[in-house]
């Protein structure tokens, strides 16, 4: 899956007939495939794959290579907003994607020359790993595999924590990628062997940090915990006071107690620790009773 050099036109030979397209997908693909195909009188369910990469040449060539497989239906999207739209529309049509192949560096600070132009009034783009997390929440039945330029144990661990089922180098063979795609649909998790030790180390450290964070959060009183959730939601002292029907002075005292018990010196650090401990924000849609 090596990305072609800038200015080249392909990485794999495109098969005749193209690949299926998705709403917001990269242009040039128009064939819509059926969900099942028959061979020897046996119907086989198609695997619906969405390639999400803002490098047009790479995304198109990978989609074309995957389309050679008779049991794979593939489309490509050039940004996280386009991918989310495609996933939502496919789910609404009863034809949800089974696997998304997501660029680890999606939405980088410097868009590539061949990237798709931004759409007017389009929602803000998010990175590859945040997209994995978003999909796990909104579409838990859809598997995600992260495609990376290089092996990075820290980022691979973050991808797994976000909900990814696999991490594959972009220069892996097509047969390896297909093995991963089919494996994650069987509930498997796939990592390059060279990454396994480093990823396990990162996950162990993350769990240790989470356990310590949970212990600190448990030391808070119910009211302090409520104030912390308001802080996670981004509310300032005045807004917290109005929400909890407290005076600003009382809220200030609670916030100071929260920082002290958590062993941090800023609201930002308290919020980061709270998130590690799994503390979510208050529901801003509903005021407390």
C-alpha positions in Angstrom: 0.0 0.0 0.0 2.9 2.3 -0.6 1.7 5.9 -1.3 2.7 7.0 -4.8 5.0 9.9 -5.3 3.5 13.3 -5.9 2.6 13.8 -9.5 2.3 10.1 -10.3 -1.1 8.7 -11.4 -1.4 5.4 -9.7 -0.1 2.9 -7.1 -2.0 -0.1 -8.4 -3.5 -0.9 -11.7 -7.2 0.0 -11.7 -9.6 -2.8 -12.7 -12.1 -2.2 -15.4 -15.5 -0.9 -14.1 -14.2 1.2 -11.2 -15.5 1.0 -7.6 -18.6 2.0 -5.8 -18.9 5.6 -4.7 -20.2 7.0 -1.4 -21.8 10.4 -0.7 -18.9 12.9 -0.3 -16.6 10.4 -1.9 -13.6 11.0 -4.1 -14.7 11.5 -7.7 -14.3 9.1 -10.6 -16.1 6.0 -9.1 -19.7 5.3 -10.2 -20.4 1.6 -10.1 -22.8 0.5 -7.4 -22.4 -3.2 -6.3 -24.9 -5.6 -4.9 -24.6 -6.8 -1.3 -24.1 -10.5 -2.3 -22.5 -12.3 -5.2 -22.9 -15.9 -6.2 -20.3 -18.5 -7.1 -21.1 -22.2 -7.6 -24.6 -21.5 -6.4 -23.5 -20.1 -3.1 -24.3 -16.6 -2.1 -21.5 -14.7 -0.2 -22.0 -11.5 1.7 -20.0 -8.6 0.5 -17.7 -6.7 2.8 -18.4 -3.0 2.5 -15.2 -1.0 2.9 -14.7 2.8 3.1 -11.2 4.1 2.5 -10.7 7.5 4.3 -7.6 9.3 3.2 -7.1 12.9 2.1 -4.4 11.9 -0.4 -6.6 11.4 -3.4 -4.1 9.3 -5.4 -3.5 6.9 -2.5 -7.2 6.6 -1.7 -8.3 6.0 -5.3 -5.5 3.5 -6.0 -6.2 1.6 -2.8 -9.9 1.5 -3.5 -9.3 0.2 -7.0 -7.0 -2.5 -5.7 -9.5 -3.7 -3.1 -12.3 -3.7 -5.8 -10.5 -6.6 -7.6 -11.8 -8.8 -4.8 -15.2 -10.3 -5.7 -16.4 -10.1 -2.1 -15.4 -6.5 -1.4 -17.5 -3.4 -2.2 -15.4 -0.3 -1.7 -15.8 3.5 -1.7 -13.4 6.3 -0.8 -13.8 9.5 1.2 -11.3 12.4 1.2 -12.0 13.8 4.7 -13.5 13.0 8.1 -16.7 15.0 7.4 -17.2 13.2 4.1 -16.6 9.9 5.8 -19.1 10.6 8.5 -21.7 11.7 6.0 -21.1 8.5 4.0 -21.4 6.3 7.0 -24.6 8.1 8.2 -26.2 7.8 4.8 -25.2 4.2 4.3 -26.6 3.3 7.7 -29.9 5.2 6.9 -30.1 3.1 3.7 -29.6 -0.1 5.5 -26.3 -0.7 3.8 -23.8 0.2 6.5 -20.1 -0.1 6.0 -18.4 -3.1 7.6 -14.9 -1.7 7.8 -13.3 1.8 7.5 -9.7 2.1 6.6 -8.6 5.4 8.1 -5.4 7.4 7.6 -3.7 7.9 10.9 -2.6 11.4 9.6 -6.0 12.4 8.3 -6.5 16.1 8.3 -2.9 17.1 8.9 -1.8 20.7 9.3 -0.5 20.8 5.8 -3.0 19.3 3.3 -1.3 17.5 0.4 -1.3 19.0 -3.1 -3.8 16.4 -4.3 -6.2 16.8 -1.4 -9.8 17.5 -2.1 -10.9 21.1 -1.8 -12.8 22.0 1.3 -16.6 22.2 1.0 -18.3 25.4 1.9 -19.9 25.3 5.4 -18.5 21.8 5.9 -18.2 20.7 9.5 -14.7 20.9 11.0 -12.4 18.1 10.1 -11.0 15.8 12.8 -7.9 13.6 12.8 -7.8 9.9 12.1 -7.8 8.6 15.7 -10.5 11.0 16.9 -12.6 9.8 13.9 -12.1 6.2 15.1 -13.4 7.3 18.5 -16.4 9.1 17.0 -17.3 6.1 15.0 -17.1 3.7 17.9 -19.7 5.9 19.8 -22.0 6.5 16.8 -21.6 3.2 15.0 -20.3 0.6 17.4 -20.9 -2.2 14.8 -18.5 -0.8 12.3 -14.9 -1.9 12.5 -12.0 0.5 12.0 -8.5 -0.1 10.9 -5.8 2.6 11.0 -3.4 3.0 8.1 -0.1 4.5 9.1 3.0 5.8 7.3 5.2 4.4 10.1 4.9 2.2 13.1 4.5 4.1 16.3 3.6 2.2 19.5 2.2 5.3 21.3 -0.2 6.2 18.4 -1.1 2.5 17.8 -2.0 2.2 21.5 -4.1 5.4 21.2 -5.9 4.0 18.2 -6.8 0.8 20.0 -8.0 2.7 23.0 -10.1 4.8 20.7 -11.7 1.7 19.3 -9.7 0.6 16.3 -9.4 -3.1 15.6 -6.2 -2.9 13.7 -3.1 -0.9 12.7 -1.5 -1.5 9.3 1.5 0.1 7.7 0.7 1.8 4.4 3.6 -0.1 2.7 2.1 -3.5 3.7 1.0 -5.8 0.9 -2.5 -5.9 -0.3 -2.9 -9.5 0.8 -1.9 -8.4 4.3 -4.5 -5.7 4.3 -7.2 -8.0 3.1 -6.2 -10.5 5.9 -6.7 -7.7 8.4 -10.0 -6.6 7.0 -11.4 -10.1 7.1 -9.9 -10.8 10.5 -11.4 -7.7 12.2 -14.8 -8.8 11.0 -14.2 -12.1 12.9 -13.6 -10.0 16.1 -9.8 -10.2 15.8 -7.4 -7.4 16.7 -4.4 -7.0 14.3 -1.1 -5.3 15.0 2.3 -5.7 13.3 4.4 -8.2 15.4 7.2 -5.6 15.8 4.7 -3.2 17.5 3.2 -5.7 20.0 5.6 -5.2 22.9 5.6 -1.4 22.6 1.8 -1.3 22.4 1.3 -3.5 25.4 3.7 -1.3 27.4 1.8 1.8 26.4 -1.6 0.2 27.3 -0.2 -1.0 30.6 1.1 2.5 31.4 -2.3 4.1 30.4 -4.2 1.7 32.6 -1.9 2.5 35.5 -2.4 6.2 35.0 -6.1 5.7 34.7 -6.2 3.7 37.9 -4.3 6.4 39.8 -6.6 9.1 38.3 -9.7 7.1 39.3 -8.3 6.9 42.9 -7.8 10.6 43.1 -11.3 11.4 41.7 -12.9 9.0 44.2 -11.5 11.2 47.0 -13.8 14.1 46.0 -17.1 14.8 47.7 -20.3 14.5 45.7 -20.5 18.3 45.3 -16.8 18.5 44.3 -17.4 15.7 41.7 -20.3 17.7 40.3 -18.1 20.8 40.1 -15.4 18.8 38.3 -17.9 17.6 35.7 -18.9 21.2 35.1 -15.2 22.0 34.6 -14.9 19.1 32.1 -17.8 20.7 30.2 -15.9 23.9 30.0 -18.0 26.0 32.4 -16.4 28.9 34.1 -16.9 29.8 37.8 -19.9 32.1 37.2 -21.6 29.5 35.0 -21.0 26.8 37.5 -22.5 29.0 40.2 -25.6 29.6 38.2 -26.0 26.0 37.3 -25.6 24.6 40.8 -27.3 27.5 42.6 -24.2 28.4 44.5 -22.4 31.7 45.2 -19.3 32.3 43.1 -17.2 32.4 46.3 -18.5 28.9 47.2 -17.7 27.6 43.7 -14.2 29.1 43.9 -13.7 27.2 47.2 -14.9 23.9 45.6 -12.6 24.4 42.6 -9.6 25.0 44.8 -10.5 21.8 46.8 -10.8 19.9 43.6 -7.4 21.0 42.4 -5.8 20.2 45.7 -7.3 16.8 46.0 -6.3 15.9 42.4 -2.8 17.2 43.0 -2.8 19.6 40.1 -2.4 23.4 39.7 -4.7 24.4 36.9 -8.2 23.7 35.6 -6.7 22.3 32.4 -4.7 19.7 34.3 -7.8 18.8 36.4 -9.9 18.3 33.2 -7.1 16.1 31.7 -6.9 13.9 34.8 -10.7 13.7 35.0 -10.9 12.5 31.4 -8.3 9.8 32.1 -10.5 8.7 35.0 -13.5 8.5 32.7 -15.3 11.5 34.1 -17.6 13.0 31.5 -19.1 16.5 31.3 -22.4 17.5 32.7 -25.4 17.5 30.4 -25.7 21.1 29.4 -29.0 20.5 27.8 -30.7 19.9 31.1 -30.3 21.9 34.3 -30.0 19.9 37.6 -33.2 19.5 39.6 
